[in-house]
Amino acid sequence: MSLLFSPLALQSIQLKNRIVVSPMCQYSSLNGFANDWHLVHLGSRAVGGAGLIFTEATAVSPEGRISPDDLGIWSDEHIAGLKRITQFIQQNGSVAGIQLAHAGRKASHRRPWEGGASIAPTEERGWQTVAPSAIPFQEGQHPPLALTAEGIEQVLVDFEKATQRAIEAGFQVLEIHAAHGYLLHQFMSPLSNHRTDEYGGLFGNRIRLLLEVIERVQSVWPEDLPLFVRISATDWTEGGWTIDDSVALAKILTEKGVDVIDCSTGGNVARAKIPVGPGYQVSFAEQIKQEAGIKTAAVGLITSAEQAETILANGQADLILLAREFLRDPYFPLHAAHTLSDTIAWPVQYERAKPR
Ligand SMILES: Cc1cc2nc3c(=O)[nH]c(=O)nc-3n(C[C@H](O)[C@H](O)[C@H](O)COP(=O)(O)O)c2cc1C
Protein backbone atom coordinates (compact mmCIF):
# COMPACT_ATOMS: atom_id res chain seq x y z
CA MET A 1 0.00 0.00 0.00
CA SER A 2 1.32 3.45 -0.91
CA LEU A 3 1.59 6.18 1.71
CA LEU A 4 -0.98 8.21 -0.25
CA PHE A 5 -3.57 5.50 0.35
CA SER A 6 -2.62 4.66 3.92
CA PRO A 7 -5.24 5.79 6.43
CA LEU A 8 -4.64 8.61 8.88
CA ALA A 9 -6.18 8.85 12.34
CA LEU A 10 -6.90 12.38 13.50
CA GLN A 11 -8.49 12.47 16.94
CA SER A 12 -11.52 10.16 16.65
CA ILE A 13 -11.66 10.42 12.85
CA GLN A 14 -10.06 7.98 10.45
CA LEU A 15 -9.32 9.31 6.96
CA LYS A 16 -9.19 6.47 4.44
CA ASN A 17 -6.34 8.13 2.53
CA ARG A 18 -4.21 11.28 2.51
CA ILE A 19 -5.95 13.00 -0.39
CA VAL A 20 -7.91 16.12 0.49
CA VAL A 21 -10.11 18.40 -1.59
CA SER A 22 -8.73 21.87 -0.89
CA PRO A 23 -11.28 24.61 -0.14
CA MET A 24 -12.49 26.22 -3.37
CA CYS A 25 -14.91 29.14 -3.60
CA GLN A 26 -17.70 28.44 -6.04
CA TYR A 27 -19.35 31.89 -5.94
CA SER A 28 -22.64 30.12 -6.57
CA SER A 29 -24.75 30.80 -3.48
CA LEU A 30 -27.75 33.02 -3.05
CA ASN A 31 -27.70 34.66 0.40
CA GLY A 32 -25.05 32.16 1.55
CA PHE A 33 -27.18 29.05 1.00
CA ALA A 34 -25.73 25.75 -0.20
CA ASN A 35 -27.66 24.43 -3.21
CA ASP A 36 -27.58 21.63 -5.79
CA TRP A 37 -24.32 22.93 -7.26
CA HIS A 38 -22.53 22.48 -3.93
CA LEU A 39 -24.03 19.02 -3.42
CA VAL A 40 -22.96 17.81 -6.85
CA HIS A 41 -19.57 19.56 -6.78
CA LEU A 42 -18.54 18.26 -3.35
CA GLY A 43 -20.46 15.00 -3.70
CA SER A 44 -18.62 14.12 -6.92
CA ARG A 45 -15.31 14.31 -5.11
CA ALA A 46 -16.64 11.90 -2.47
CA VAL A 47 -17.63 9.49 -5.24
CA GLY A 48 -14.14 10.10 -6.64
CA GLY A 49 -12.55 8.71 -3.48
CA ALA A 50 -11.11 11.72 -1.61
CA GLY A 51 -10.37 11.03 2.06
CA LEU A 52 -11.44 14.48 3.24
CA ILE A 53 -13.46 17.13 1.45
CA PHE A 54 -13.45 20.76 2.48
CA THR A 55 -16.19 23.21 1.63
CA GLU A 56 -15.14 26.49 0.15
CA ALA A 57 -14.41 29.42 2.48
CA THR A 58 -17.71 29.61 4.34
CA ALA A 59 -18.48 33.04 5.70
CA VAL A 60 -19.18 33.47 9.40
CA SER A 61 -20.98 36.75 8.69
CA PRO A 62 -22.48 38.43 5.59
CA GLU A 63 -19.77 41.12 5.60
CA GLY A 64 -17.11 38.38 5.81
CA ARG A 65 -17.94 37.12 2.30
CA ILE A 66 -15.44 37.61 -0.52
CA SER A 67 -18.34 38.07 -2.92
CA PRO A 68 -22.12 38.38 -2.49
CA ASP A 69 -22.28 34.85 -3.96
CA ASP A 70 -20.21 33.07 -1.29
CA LEU A 71 -21.34 30.17 0.86
CA GLY A 72 -22.23 31.21 4.41
CA ILE A 73 -23.09 29.86 7.83
CA TRP A 74 -24.17 32.99 9.68
CA SER A 75 -27.73 31.83 10.36
CA ASP A 76 -29.41 28.63 11.52
CA GLU A 77 -31.25 28.52 8.20
CA HIS A 78 -27.96 27.66 6.49
CA ILE A 79 -27.63 24.35 8.36
CA ALA A 80 -30.11 22.20 6.39
CA GLY A 81 -28.46 22.70 2.98
CA LEU A 82 -25.03 21.93 4.39
CA LYS A 83 -26.32 18.85 6.22
CA ARG A 84 -27.53 17.36 2.98
CA ILE A 85 -23.95 17.62 1.68
CA THR A 86 -22.22 16.20 4.78
CA GLN A 87 -24.61 13.24 4.77
CA PHE A 88 -23.90 12.46 1.13
CA ILE A 89 -20.14 12.75 1.67
CA GLN A 90 -20.28 10.46 4.69
CA GLN A 91 -22.52 7.92 2.97
CA ASN A 92 -19.89 7.70 0.25
CA GLY A 93 -17.00 6.93 2.58
CA SER A 94 -15.41 10.35 2.88
CA VAL A 95 -15.15 12.91 5.69
CA ALA A 96 -16.71 16.37 5.40
CA GLY A 97 -14.73 19.39 6.53
CA ILE A 98 -15.74 23.04 6.62
CA GLN A 99 -13.47 26.02 6.19
CA LEU A 100 -14.70 28.96 8.28
CA ALA A 101 -13.70 32.35 6.95
CA HIS A 102 -13.95 36.11 7.19
CA ALA A 103 -12.51 38.03 4.26
CA GLY A 104 -11.91 41.35 6.09
CA ARG A 105 -10.67 44.00 3.65
CA LYS A 106 -10.81 41.50 0.77
CA ALA A 107 -14.59 41.20 1.11
CA SER A 108 -17.18 42.76 -1.22
CA HIS A 109 -15.75 41.69 -4.60
CA ARG A 110 -17.33 40.55 -7.82
CA ARG A 111 -17.01 36.92 -8.84
CA PRO A 112 -13.90 36.08 -10.91
CA TRP A 113 -15.97 35.54 -14.04
CA GLU A 114 -17.51 39.00 -13.54
CA GLY A 115 -14.07 40.58 -13.41
CA GLY A 116 -13.31 40.12 -9.69
CA ALA A 117 -13.13 43.87 -8.93
CA SER A 118 -13.92 45.25 -5.49
CA ILE A 119 -17.43 46.64 -5.03
CA ALA A 120 -17.65 49.92 -3.13
CA PRO A 121 -20.32 50.11 -0.41
CA THR A 122 -22.21 52.69 -2.49
CA GLU A 123 -22.47 50.30 -5.44
CA GLU A 124 -25.18 47.69 -5.89
CA ARG A 125 -24.42 44.48 -3.95
CA GLY A 126 -21.43 46.09 -2.17
CA TRP A 127 -20.86 46.70 1.53
CA GLN A 128 -18.42 48.37 3.91
CA THR A 129 -15.50 46.06 4.67
CA VAL A 130 -13.59 45.82 7.96
CA ALA A 131 -9.91 45.12 8.73
CA PRO A 132 -7.30 45.60 11.43
CA SER A 133 -6.42 49.00 9.92
CA ALA A 134 -8.06 51.30 7.39
CA ILE A 135 -5.66 50.27 4.60
CA PRO A 136 -7.15 48.94 1.37
CA PHE A 137 -5.67 45.82 -0.26
CA GLN A 138 -4.97 47.83 -3.41
CA GLU A 139 -4.76 51.53 -4.07
CA GLY A 140 -7.98 53.01 -5.36
CA GLN A 141 -10.20 50.57 -3.48
CA HIS A 142 -12.71 51.87 -0.96
CA PRO A 143 -10.84 51.63 2.39
CA PRO A 144 -11.95 49.19 5.09
CA LEU A 145 -12.99 50.40 8.53
CA ALA A 146 -10.56 49.52 11.33
CA LEU A 147 -12.33 47.11 13.67
CA THR A 148 -13.25 48.50 17.08
CA ALA A 149 -13.10 46.39 20.26
CA GLU A 150 -16.84 45.72 19.82
CA GLY A 151 -16.26 44.75 16.19
CA ILE A 152 -13.57 42.27 17.22
CA GLU A 153 -15.86 40.75 19.84
CA GLN A 154 -18.55 40.36 17.16
CA VAL A 155 -16.08 38.49 14.92
CA LEU A 156 -15.33 36.12 17.81
CA VAL A 157 -19.03 35.55 18.46
CA ASP A 158 -19.58 34.93 14.73
CA PHE A 159 -16.84 32.25 14.61
CA GLU A 160 -18.22 30.56 17.73
CA LYS A 161 -21.81 30.49 16.45
CA ALA A 162 -20.65 29.31 13.03
CA THR A 163 -18.79 26.44 14.71
CA GLN A 164 -21.92 25.41 16.59
CA ARG A 165 -23.85 25.37 13.30
CA ALA A 166 -21.07 23.42 11.58
CA ILE A 167 -21.43 20.71 14.24
CA GLU A 168 -25.20 20.64 13.70
CA ALA A 169 -24.63 20.37 9.95
CA GLY A 170 -22.53 17.23 10.50
CA PHE A 171 -19.02 18.41 9.69
CA GLN A 172 -16.28 16.32 11.31
CA VAL A 173 -13.28 18.50 10.50
CA LEU A 174 -13.09 22.27 10.89
CA GLU A 175 -10.49 24.53 9.32
CA ILE A 176 -10.00 28.16 10.37
CA HIS A 177 -8.99 30.24 7.34
CA ALA A 178 -6.06 32.39 8.49
CA ALA A 179 -4.37 32.59 5.07
CA HIS A 180 -4.52 34.39 1.71
CA GLY A 181 -4.77 37.91 3.11
CA TYR A 182 -8.19 37.44 4.69
CA LEU A 183 -9.14 38.94 8.06
CA LEU A 184 -7.05 36.77 10.42
CA HIS A 185 -3.99 36.95 8.14
CA GLN A 186 -4.50 40.73 7.91
CA PHE A 187 -4.11 40.88 11.69
CA MET A 188 -1.05 38.58 11.64
CA SER A 189 0.95 40.50 9.04
CA PRO A 190 2.68 43.81 9.87
CA LEU A 191 1.97 44.88 6.28
CA SER A 192 -1.78 45.09 6.90
CA ASN A 193 -1.89 45.55 10.69
CA HIS A 194 -0.85 49.03 11.86
CA ARG A 195 -2.82 48.95 15.10
CA THR A 196 -1.42 50.44 18.28
CA ASP A 197 -3.63 48.50 20.71
CA GLU A 198 -3.13 44.95 22.05
CA TYR A 199 -3.95 43.52 18.58
CA GLY A 200 -1.10 45.30 16.81
CA GLY A 201 2.67 45.75 16.99
CA LEU A 202 4.60 42.79 18.32
CA PHE A 203 4.13 39.22 17.04
CA GLY A 204 2.25 38.21 20.22
CA ASN A 205 -0.26 40.99 19.63
CA ARG A 206 -0.71 40.32 15.91
CA ILE A 207 -1.57 36.65 16.47
CA ARG A 208 -3.94 37.50 19.33
CA LEU A 209 -7.10 37.53 17.22
CA LEU A 210 -6.29 34.13 15.69
CA LEU A 211 -5.66 32.66 19.15
CA GLU A 212 -8.91 34.14 20.42
CA VAL A 213 -10.80 32.73 17.43
CA ILE A 214 -9.27 29.30 18.12
CA GLU A 215 -10.31 29.55 21.76
CA ARG A 216 -13.92 30.43 20.83
CA VAL A 217 -14.06 27.68 18.22
CA GLN A 218 -12.68 25.16 20.73
CA SER A 219 -15.26 26.26 23.32
CA VAL A 220 -17.87 24.47 21.17
CA TRP A 221 -15.97 22.21 18.73
CA PRO A 222 -15.63 18.70 20.25
CA GLU A 223 -12.13 17.85 21.46
CA ASP A 224 -12.26 14.51 19.64
CA LEU A 225 -12.78 16.12 16.22
CA PRO A 226 -9.81 17.50 14.27
CA LEU A 227 -9.10 21.22 14.01
CA PHE A 228 -7.02 22.58 11.12
CA VAL A 229 -5.65 26.09 10.65
CA ARG A 230 -4.75 27.28 7.15
CA ILE A 231 -1.97 29.86 7.13
CA SER A 232 0.02 31.69 4.52
CA ALA A 233 3.48 30.57 5.66
CA THR A 234 5.05 33.67 4.10
CA ASP A 235 3.90 36.99 2.64
CA TRP A 236 6.71 36.71 0.05
CA THR A 237 7.28 40.42 0.80
CA GLU A 238 9.98 42.35 2.66
CA GLY A 239 8.70 43.42 6.07
CA GLY A 240 5.82 40.93 6.02
CA TRP A 241 4.92 37.66 7.75
CA THR A 242 7.74 35.10 7.45
CA ILE A 243 8.29 31.36 7.67
CA ASP A 244 10.01 31.96 11.03
CA ASP A 245 6.79 33.61 12.26
CA SER A 246 4.90 30.58 10.94
CA VAL A 247 7.09 28.13 12.83
CA ALA A 248 6.73 30.19 16.03
CA LEU A 249 2.95 30.30 15.54
CA ALA A 250 2.77 26.58 14.79
CA LYS A 251 4.54 25.79 18.08
CA ILE A 252 1.91 27.81 19.94
CA LEU A 253 -0.95 26.20 17.98
CA THR A 254 0.45 22.74 18.77
CA GLU A 255 0.16 23.55 22.45
CA LYS A 256 -3.36 24.88 21.93
CA GLY A 257 -4.44 21.52 20.53
CA VAL A 258 -4.62 22.36 16.82
CA ASP A 259 -4.18 19.11 14.87
CA VAL A 260 -2.97 20.18 11.42
CA ILE A 261 -1.39 23.29 9.88
CA ASP A 262 -2.49 23.63 6.27
CA CYS A 263 0.44 25.42 4.63
CA SER A 264 -0.36 27.85 1.85
CA THR A 265 1.35 31.19 1.14
CA GLY A 266 0.76 34.75 -0.04
CA GLY A 267 -2.39 36.72 -0.72
CA ASN A 268 -1.93 39.64 1.65
CA VAL A 269 -0.25 42.13 -0.65
CA ALA A 270 -0.82 42.54 -4.35
CA ARG A 271 2.85 43.26 -5.11
CA ALA A 272 4.24 39.97 -3.70
CA LYS A 273 6.44 38.07 -6.15
CA ILE A 274 5.59 34.39 -5.78
CA PRO A 275 7.85 31.78 -7.42
CA VAL A 276 4.99 29.61 -8.59
CA GLY A 277 5.95 26.14 -9.82
CA PRO A 278 5.29 22.47 -9.07
CA GLY A 279 5.05 21.90 -5.31
CA TYR A 280 6.25 25.46 -4.62
CA GLN A 281 4.79 25.56 -1.10
CA VAL A 282 5.79 22.07 0.05
CA SER A 283 9.03 23.21 1.72
CA PHE A 284 6.97 25.34 4.12
CA ALA A 285 4.87 22.35 5.17
CA GLU A 286 8.12 20.44 5.67
CA GLN A 287 9.81 23.10 7.80
CA ILE A 288 6.75 23.64 9.99
CA LYS A 289 6.29 19.88 10.46
CA GLN A 290 9.90 19.38 11.41
CA GLU A 291 10.46 22.45 13.58
CA ALA A 292 7.09 22.66 15.32
CA GLY A 293 6.40 18.91 15.53
CA ILE A 294 2.86 19.23 14.21
CA LYS A 295 1.10 17.48 11.35
CA THR A 296 1.03 19.53 8.17
CA ALA A 297 -0.87 19.59 4.90
CA ALA A 298 0.91 20.46 1.66
CA VAL A 299 -0.90 22.35 -1.10
CA GLY A 300 -0.06 24.18 -4.30
CA LEU A 301 0.55 22.74 -7.76
CA ILE A 302 0.49 19.14 -6.67
CA THR A 303 -0.96 17.41 -9.70
CA SER A 304 0.13 13.77 -9.87
CA ALA A 305 -0.02 10.64 -7.76
CA GLU A 306 3.77 10.20 -7.93
CA GLN A 307 4.41 13.79 -6.81
CA ALA A 308 2.00 13.39 -3.88
CA GLU A 309 3.55 10.06 -2.88
CA THR A 310 7.07 11.55 -2.95
CA ILE A 311 6.05 14.40 -0.62
CA LEU A 312 4.74 11.86 1.90
CA ALA A 313 7.71 9.52 1.46
CA ASN A 314 10.11 12.42 2.11
CA GLY A 315 8.27 13.17 5.36
CA GLN A 316 7.44 16.68 4.13
CA ALA A 317 3.74 16.58 5.02
CA ASP A 318 1.01 14.29 6.36
CA LEU A 319 -1.78 15.24 3.98
CA ILE A 320 -1.94 16.30 0.35
CA LEU A 321 -4.46 18.96 -0.67
CA LEU A 322 -5.39 19.44 -4.30
CA ALA A 323 -7.55 22.21 -5.70
CA ARG A 324 -7.34 22.70 -9.46
CA GLU A 325 -6.42 19.08 -10.17
CA PHE A 326 -9.70 18.12 -8.51
CA LEU A 327 -11.54 20.49 -10.84
CA ARG A 328 -9.91 18.76 -13.79
CA ASP A 329 -10.54 15.30 -12.40
CA PRO A 330 -13.09 14.66 -9.62
CA TYR A 331 -11.97 11.01 -9.68
CA PHE A 332 -8.29 11.84 -9.10
CA PRO A 333 -8.00 9.39 -6.14
CA LEU A 334 -9.46 6.49 -8.15
CA HIS A 335 -6.94 7.17 -10.92
CA ALA A 336 -4.06 7.77 -8.47
CA ALA A 337 -4.64 4.39 -6.82
CA HIS A 338 -4.29 2.69 -10.19
CA THR A 339 -1.10 4.65 -10.93
CA LEU A 340 0.39 3.62 -7.58
CA SER A 341 -0.81 -0.01 -8.00
CA ASP A 342 -3.05 0.19 -4.96
CA THR A 343 -6.28 -1.74 -4.80
CA ILE A 344 -9.04 0.45 -3.40
CA ALA A 345 -12.79 0.15 -3.36
CA TRP A 346 -14.64 1.92 -6.16
CA PRO A 347 -18.26 2.98 -5.74
CA VAL A 348 -20.22 -0.21 -6.38
CA GLN A 349 -22.18 1.60 -9.07
CA TYR A 350 -18.90 2.15 -10.97
CA GLU A 351 -17.30 -1.25 -10.27
CA ARG A 352 -17.47 -2.39 -13.87
CA ALA A 353 -15.25 0.51 -14.99
CA LYS A 354 -12.48 -0.26 -12.50
CA PRO A 355 -9.14 -0.98 -14.20
CA ARG A 356 -7.91 -4.53 -13.56
C1 LIG B 1 -11.51 28.06 -7.85
C2 LIG B 1 -10.65 28.20 -6.62
C3 LIG B 1 -11.21 28.65 -5.44
C4 LIG B 1 -10.46 28.74 -4.27
N1 LIG B 1 -11.06 29.08 -3.07
C5 LIG B 1 -10.38 28.94 -1.92
C6 LIG B 1 -11.04 29.03 -0.67
O1 LIG B 1 -12.26 29.18 -0.58
N2 LIG B 1 -10.29 28.92 0.46
C7 LIG B 1 -8.93 28.70 0.40
O2 LIG B 1 -8.30 28.60 1.45
N3 LIG B 1 -8.30 28.58 -0.77
C8 LIG B 1 -8.98 28.66 -1.93
N4 LIG B 1 -8.35 28.44 -3.12
C9 LIG B 1 -6.94 28.04 -3.11
C10 LIG B 1 -6.83 26.52 -3.14
O3 LIG B 1 -7.43 25.92 -2.01
C11 LIG B 1 -5.36 26.07 -3.23
O4 LIG B 1 -4.70 26.46 -2.06
C12 LIG B 1 -4.65 26.66 -4.46
O5 LIG B 1 -5.48 26.63 -5.60
C13 LIG B 1 -3.36 25.90 -4.77
O6 LIG B 1 -3.63 24.54 -5.01
P1 LIG B 1 -3.71 23.91 -6.51
O7 LIG B 1 -2.40 24.24 -7.17
O8 LIG B 1 -3.88 22.43 -6.25
O9 LIG B 1 -4.86 24.54 -7.21
C14 LIG B 1 -9.08 28.40 -4.31
C15 LIG B 1 -8.52 27.99 -5.51
C16 LIG B 1 -9.27 27.87 -6.66
C17 LIG B 1 -8.63 27.36 -7.92
The ligand as an SDF file (V2000), in Angstrom:
LIG
                    3D

 31 33  0  0  0  0  0  0  0  0999 V2000
  -11.5060   28.0570   -7.8500 C   0  0  0  0  0  0  0  0  0  0  0  0
  -10.6490   28.1990   -6.6160 C   0  0  0  0  0  0  0  0  0  0  0  0
  -11.2140   28.6500   -5.4380 C   0  0  0  0  0  0  0  0  0  0  0  0
  -10.4600   28.7360   -4.2650 C   0  0  0  0  0  0  0  0  0  0  0  0
  -11.0590   29.0770   -3.0730 N   0  0  0  0  0  0  0  0  0  0  0  0
  -10.3780   28.9430   -1.9170 C   0  0  0  0  0  0  0  0  0  0  0  0
  -11.0380   29.0330   -0.6690 C   0  0  0  0  0  0  0  0  0  0  0  0
  -12.2550   29.1820   -0.5820 O   0  0  0  0  0  0  0  0  0  0  0  0
  -10.2860   28.9170    0.4560 N   0  0  0  0  0  0  0  0  0  0  0  0
   -8.9300   28.7000    0.4030 C   0  0  0  0  0  0  0  0  0  0  0  0
   -8.2960   28.6000    1.4510 O   0  0  0  0  0  0  0  0  0  0  0  0
   -8.2980   28.5770   -0.7740 N   0  0  0  0  0  0  0  0  0  0  0  0
   -8.9820   28.6640   -1.9250 C   0  0  0  0  0  0  0  0  0  0  0  0
   -8.3540   28.4450   -3.1170 N   0  0  0  0  0  0  0  0  0  0  0  0
   -6.9430   28.0360   -3.1060 C   0  0  0  0  0  0  0  0  0  0  0  0
   -6.8320   26.5210   -3.1430 C   0  0  0  0  0  0  0  0  0  0  0  0
   -7.4350   25.9190   -2.0070 O   0  0  0  0  0  0  0  0  0  0  0  0
   -5.3600   26.0740   -3.2330 C   0  0  0  0  0  0  0  0  0  0  0  0
   -4.6970   26.4590   -2.0570 O   0  0  0  0  0  0  0  0  0  0  0  0
   -4.6520   26.6640   -4.4570 C   0  0  0  0  0  0  0  0  0  0  0  0
   -5.4800   26.6290   -5.6040 O   0  0  0  0  0  0  0  0  0  0  0  0
   -3.3600   25.9010   -4.7700 C   0  0  0  0  0  0  0  0  0  0  0  0
   -3.6300   24.5400   -5.0070 O   0  0  0  0  0  0  0  0  0  0  0  0
   -3.7130   23.9070   -6.5060 P   0  0  0  0  0  0  0  0  0  0  0  0
   -2.4050   24.2370   -7.1730 O   0  0  0  0  0  0  0  0  0  0  0  0
   -3.8850   22.4320   -6.2510 O   0  0  0  0  0  0  0  0  0  0  0  0
   -4.8630   24.5370   -7.2130 O   0  0  0  0  0  0  0  0  0  0  0  0
   -9.0840   28.3990   -4.3070 C   0  0  0  0  0  0  0  0  0  0  0  0
   -8.5190   27.9850   -5.5050 C   0  0  0  0  0  0  0  0  0  0  0  0
   -9.2730   27.8670   -6.6560 C   0  0  0  0  0  0  0  0  0  0  0  0
   -8.6330   27.3620   -7.9160 C   0  0  0  0  0  0  0  0  0  0  0  0
  1  2  1  0
  2  3  1  0
  2 30  2  0
  3  4  2  0
  4  5  1  0
  4 28  1  0
  5  6  2  0
  6  7  1  0
  6 13  1  0
  7  8  2  0
  7  9  1  0
  9 10  1  0
 10 11  2  0
 10 12  1  0
 12 13  2  0
 13 14  1  0
 14 15  1  0
 14 28  1  0
 15 16  1  0
 16 17  1  0
 16 18  1  0
 18 19  1  0
 18 20  1  0
 20 21  1  0
 20 22  1  0
 22 23  1  0
 23 24  1  0
 24 25  2  0
 24 26  1  0
 24 27  1  0
 28 29  2  0
 29 30  1  0
 30 31  1  0
M  END
$$$$
